[in-house]
């Protein structure tokens, strides 16, 4: 009978633990023992039955039978080892694709074994396939996973979207250094080479040959991860070349491996080796939802893409301008398919680690270079001269007498304070480009307000600096030619440039993610064209401002150029960051941006005209039109006219509410949008398409002319950007020509009521 127990307060309780245990043991599957007072509502409110962790590890009778088949001491053949290694490779690539360790590598019982046999790595081991081949390759896999996991722990990516931090790597992987793992792999290589030559069974020889390929690729992959880790690159800059060489070798080895013909029946399944419901062992680390393993083809495609994406580290560290880095990151952010989380995290770490940019630059020096490439070096020439020779400079230039009379370091302090805030924004912008595409868009929209505030602070700084250094009351007639005749807005011009670029990035990412419905495309393309036009006008103003300067830097540029020449003679690796940007170089940077933004503006305008024409012809349909498929043309037109204007205004406000809160550029209101659309309604659909075709021709001409005049180089990213944009323009021109060729069909009422035909035209676009 149950015993009575007394608690610390003196209360007596009847201990029914044993009774409950015995009673539960008598229950079968699906049976429940409850009191009459316990209702279904009580059960649902006490236990969350929709929690995946409750049932993902539930074992059936078949599962129990399968798990019981596994035996650690089982003597393995090479064909069985091959099956395990291939399966682990699929698990590894699935883990790289944002799955949890519990859904992938932890399923292998050999991977999570608590006690490693003492005979592992010994040539005289009885179970040589397991101890000499399998376990050393698992240790190497674990070492690779540990390298990746250490990168994940830097938290460059967002948990639950890219990386699941609920599971940790197996502890015993820390017990072996890379040297020990490589030594065990050498022993495995010798054993497999002997088996490849002298095994009695030809199928064992073939299995040994395939295992050798996997082993060689694992060795190169482990070395590449070690060389390209941020800590190793900081200690040994020469590791970049070694890591790049390893990636080239791995690419060639992997391509050769895929070119070989492997019998799909060669691997032999090891029963019970993989436990798909291993999460029951780690209830607190169970993933949110199930994730199937990648197939063999998908795994090798993912590995090939991983190698290609890691190869981008070399051009990243070899970039010689902020402009080239911006091009690199914008192209990296828009890659399809999206780079795997490990690559994106590593790129973010290499760009900024412990407050150091690209492993060697100070953020303050980096931000000064970024502003100089867009606004010129006049401000920095002045400030450097103040910092180096304040007394001599005041004697030679009267316009700084007033500034230096109050506080010679005031300008330096105020500018540096702004640069610190600007550096934070710019560093965040680069790191945003390493996030997944949906998160890129969300953070870009969030950070627009920060850029807007920064632009306001920059305008105040520009006005103060201009009046202090270039104001009419502080300059003599002989200094007239050296000073800008109007406020160039050095800092705010750069901030506005970055803000406009972020706005376009948010819109383009939304289009790439297909977030907008068909009937919203005219809104998106039209608004994009307006922002791009504002960006082009801003760049043209900056070009005019810098182009009109007549020797304004002559007093300070000579001193700066002298210092630059000394730095270049020494051969400093950071010379490009500290090197002065000439007016000609600044104009070249701006000219490249102008050509690209102008072509983008023409493309957006053309797509706006095409989407508006398609909306006019009901090729793209609003939700209310989709519900009326098969109705007459008159019914569709009536429904369109009766759509509440308030709903259109609300939709417009929701899409562009972030942009409407900015101080600049001037937001396009809904009434202004209706006015613009009303002007388009005066033209027929054929006329709109014809005008769109001419606009695409202008975009192509701008790209061709810009590529010839601006000297686009492959290493600065402009050549690639122009080629990709030109391809988009040409592809849309071809699609538009096909659409124009069917003008007679477009005028047919049948098109307005046929969903299949409308879908066909949508696919053409």
Secondary structure, DSSP 8 states (H G I E B T S, - for coil): ---EEE-TTS-EEE--HHHHHHHHHH--TT-----TT--HHHHHHHS-TT-GGGTTT---HHHHHHHHT--TT----HHHHHHHHHHHHHHHHHHHTT--GGGTGGGBTTTS-SS--TTTT-TT-SSHIIIIIIHHHHHHHHHHHHHHHHHHTT--S-BTTTB-TTS---GGGGGS-HHHHHHHHHHHHHHHHHHHHH-SSHHHHHHHHHHHHHHHHHHHHHHHHHHTSHHHHHH-TTHHHHHHHHHHHHHHHHHHHHHS---TTSS---TTSB-TTGGGG-GGG--SS------HHHHHHHHHHHHHHHTHHHHHHT--SHHHHHHHHHHHHT-SS---HHHHHHHHHHHEETTEETTTEEHHHHHHHHHHHHH-SHHHHHHHHHHH-HHHHHHH-GGGHHHHHH-TTHHHHHHHHHHHHHHHHHHHHHHHTTS-HHHHHHHHHHHHHHHHHHHHHHHHHHHHHHHHHT-GGG--GGGGGGS-SS---HHHHHHHHHHHHHHHHHHHHHHHTT-S-GGGHHHHHHHHHHHHHHHHHHHHHHHHHHHT--STTHHHHHHHHHHHHHHHHHT-TTHHHHS---HHHHHHHHHHHHHHHHHHHHHHHHHHHHHHHHHHTTSS--HHHHTTTT--HHHHHHHHHHS-HHHHHHHHHHHTHHHHTSSSS----HHHHHHHHHHHTTS-HHHHHHHHHHHHHHHHHHHHHHHHHTT--STTSHHHHHHHHHHHHHHHHHHHHHHHTTHHHHTSHHHHH-HHHHHHHHHH-
